[in-house]
Amino acid sequence: MKLSDNLEGFKDFEFIDPALLIDAELELELEETCPNKPEKGYVPEYKFALVNSNTQAIMGRISLRVGLTKTLNTFGGHIGYEDDKLYRGNKYAARSCRLLFPLIRRLGIKPVVITCYPDNIASVKTIESLGGTLISTQKVEIEPGAYRPTNNYHLYI
């Protein structure tokens, strides 16, 4: 995996149709695609809502970044997810990640990098349930002068 903060390699990136991403009552609904913005250090990204297909309630969000910068490799990773408080404890984050696997394969992302705060036990369990391997735990500068410990996992799907 070659990492850099030069995002010119993404200037011609074309988003592909993620297809139907559904698991029982959980559906990932594409909210937007965000092209790379080299001036801000952004890689192309898919953003999805976690939707209950029976009630249409939005239960959280998940995003898939199609590349990594040096910064994203240590803080952020390819996948970011968040379950709304009301829906936590139902494994929606893990199920949502699994729903992304076919798209990840089609995009050729290897390995998938996921990061989390070591004290976020729910995220640690989610990532480990997906088969993530802990690569490192390090203090990462998340903004100038502000550091926090971050677990970095690799996932091979």
N, C-alpha and C positions, 0 to 999 in steps of 0.2 A: 504494500500500500504506500504509494508516494504521496506525501503531504507537502503542501505549500500554501502560502497565502496569495498566490497568483491565480486568480479565478478566470483568466482568459480562456482556459480549457472548456469552460461552460458556456461561452458566448453563443455557440451554435446548438446548445442542448434543446431537444424537442421533447416536450412532455408526451407520454403515451397514455392511452385510456386505461385507467386502473381496473376496469371491468367491474362486475358486481362483487362487492365485498360484504358478505353476509354470513352469519353464524347464528342459527336459531332466531332469537328476537333482536340480536345485535347486528346493526348495519353501519358500515362506515360510509358516510355521505361526503363526497368531495365538496369542500367549501370553496377552495381556491387553489390555484397553482401560482407560485411566486418565482419569477425568473431570478437568475443570479444578479446581484448588484455588487460588482467588484469594489466600488467606492465605499461600501458599507461592510464588506467582508462576508456577504451572503451568498450561499450556494442555492441552486434551484431547489424548491421545496413544494411538496404536496401537503395540503392541510385538510384534515377530515374532521367531521363531527361524529361522535359516537351516538347513534340514534336507536331508540327502541322502536323497532318496526311495527309493533302493535299499537303503541301509544303516541309515537312520533316525538317523545320526550328526548331532548338532548342530554346525554348522560356524561359527557366529557368531550375531550378533543385529543387527537393524535396527529403528529406531523412526521413526514419522512423527508429527510434531506438527502439529496442524491449524491452528495460529495462531502468531503471533509477538508477543512483547513486545519492548520496546526492547532488553532484555538478550539475548534469543534471536536477534534480528536481527544482533547483532555476535558472539555466541558461542553456538553450539548449532544455530541454524537450524531448518528444518523436518525435516531428515533427519539421523539419527545412525546410524552403522554401525560394526561391529567384526567382523572375521574372526578366528577363533581361530588362533593361530600355526601350528598344524599344517596349516591349509587356505589360508594366504596364498599369493599368486602365481597364483591360479586365476580371478581377476576376479569372485569371488563378490559383492564389494561393489557393483561396477557392475551386475552382473546383477540383484542384489536391488533396487537403485534402479529399474532399468527395470521390474521386476515391479510396483513400486508406482505406476508412471505412470498406469494406468487408474484406480486409486483416487484419486490426486491430482487427475486431471481431474474425476472425479465430485464431489470435494469443492470444486472451484473454486479451488484454490490457484494463484495467479499473482503474481509469479514464485515459484519454489521457491528458498528460501535454504539454502545448504549452506556450512558453515564448516569450516576445518581449520587446523592448525598449518603455516606455510609450509615447515618442514623435513620434514614428513611427505610425502615424494615420492610414496609409493604413493597417498595420498589426493588429492594434487594431480592425479596422472595419472588417477585414477578420475573425479574431478569434471570434468576437461577432456574425458575420453572420453565423458561424458554430454552434452557441449555447454555446460558451465557457463562463464559469463563472469566473470572476476575483476573485482569492483567496487572493492574496497579491501583494503589490508593495514594493520592498525592494532594498536597495543598495547591490549589489552582487560584490564580488571580482572576476574579470574576468581574472586577472593575478596578480602576487604579487605586492601589493601596488596600483593597478588600480581598481577602483570601478565604477559601473554605476547602475542607477536605472533599475529595471527589473520588468515587470508585469508577474505574474504567473497565468495562467488560467487552469481550468479543463474542460474537455469536455467528456460528457457521450454519447456514441453512441450505 
